[in-house]
């Protein structure tokens, strides 16, 4: 039969192995996502720059739109004048 102390020591070892693997995988993911993000920003900048060279601002606006994201907050709404009218 298993002793209670043996079970506790086994579970502690398993927990440490899982924790070590988690930390390693988290580091790998973080490094790869950083590289991917830098490549993404570089691609957007290259597209905008090529548009500017051709005197075309549409790629720059597209890049800004992609960087802004799809969510909108209510802070982007219209601003009322000091007399309260729109």
Secondary structure, DSSP 8 states (H G I E B T S, - for coil): ---HHHHHHHHHHHHHHHHHHHHHHHHHHHHHHHHHHHHHHHHHHHHHHHHHHTT--HHHHHHHHHHH-S---GGGS----TTS--
